[in-house]
Amino acid sequence: MKQDVETSHKLPGVKISFEGIDGSGKTTQTLLVQNHLERMGYKVFRAPDNSDASEENLDGKILSILRKEKDRFFRIGHPVTENLLLASRAAFIDKTITLSKLKSGYVVLADRDVDTFIAYGIPNLQDAYPNKKPEELMDWMISIVSIGRIHPDLTILFKPNLNQFLSRATVGIYKTNQKDNFSLEDWKFMEKIATYYERLKEIFPERILVFDITNKNKQEILEELLHTIIPFLEKRNVPKKK
């Protein structure tokens, strides 16, 4: 069942998210798109990611709980609790940060957003509740983000390619360029995530656009992205700096 969700369609600004499995180049392209749009005169804000939280605020306190097990996917052994905590943190950020930026006419770029929450959250729920159908779990996850979250107006989903993406995945991109080591268990986990991204595309075809970036360099990908994003911003009459 498709849930009603809130987007920024009535606000001056827009929210654009970049999605894909680890190593797909989301962070790199988010930064490149930000730089290009800023040069064009747009006000751009990059939404906080999991490395930006301070424990002084609610979002940081929630993240500190999820980080205790030192798992890259924030698995603490209680899937329902994990997902509710992640949803609460994201809703807090949307309410206290994202909303004001959209009201001020910013282009908000999110390196992962609601689709990551759904696609990455379902596999552990499936393991914990094997009697539940995947469709039921998908509906539950979507319902959690249907209240309190501002969904993207446009989502760029890099077509899942495990062999290409996971081989170049890095950990802590702002702090180190060391390769992340994916175990066989993690690899299987990512295979499941890829299938849920495909399902999300079917549920939200008007919002999610799939980009096949196989064998394309950074500049080619950027040009393809801008060819979609710039007309979208112009159609929405997103303001530029005066």
Secondary structure, 3 states (H helix, E strand, C coil): CCCCCECCCCCCCEEEEEECCCCCCHHHHHHHHHHHHHHCCECEEECCCCCCCCCCCHHHHHHHHHHCCCCCCCCCCCHHHHHHHHHHHHHHHHHHHHHHHHHCCCEEEEECCHHHHHHHHHHHHHHHCCCCCHHHHHHHHHHHCCCCCECCCEEEEECCCHHHHHHHCECCCCCCCCECCCCHHHHHHHHHHHHHHHHHHHHCCCCEEEECCCCCCHHHHHHHHHHHHHHHHHHCCCCECC
